[in-house]
Amino acid sequence: MTDNLPTKKEVEENAEVGFLEWFNGNYGKFSCRSEWFYGDCEVENEKIRKDLVYNWVRSAYVSGYELGRKLDELAHKTPQGTPDAL
């Protein structure tokens, strides 16, 4: 049963690819998420900049967590959509 599980290296590589796709993905019609992030990093007010960066880290974490849960749910279902028997 564990033969189908990805290796740690595969998980890390997939996580990095997924993050880069998210980070460089569309953020509105005409810009990328990374452009907004880099703009927020240039805010002169230190408190505002700190809050903005904190929100970016939180958003990245939540997005990755939600995607991970969805992938985990898919991995534990049979093609008919029923949970695998353990």
Order of alpha helices (4+ residues) and beta strands (2+ residues): alpha-alpha-alpha
